Amino acid sequence: MSRQRTRPSLGPVIYYGLAFTLASYFTFAAVQGDYGVFRRVQIDAEARALAEERDRLAAELSTIQNRTLRLSDEFLDLDLLDEQAREVLGLIRVDELVVR
């Protein structure tokens, strides 16, 4: 008796091919998609940078509020007033010499 060769059925090949394609697509989307791992790392880096900027601006605001309080009517710091007059208005005392 001669043995006949049978072809492998096409159903499992299509099934595994489709499963592999879908798995590849979802893996790619999980890594590089809009909500993927790389996007999450990028968002975390932006959040850290914005937090640092917020802290820097909070410190700057605190400094400005301190200087404003020191120049207010209730609490006048004469040294700061003298410094501001020299810097902004270019004033000098009578007994001082300006060297250029």
Secondary structure by P-SEA (a helix, b strand, c coil): cbbbbbcccaaaaaaaaaaaaaaaaaaaaaccccccaaaaaaaaaaaaaaaaaaaaaaaaaaaaaaaaaaaccccccaaaaaaaaaaccccccccccccc
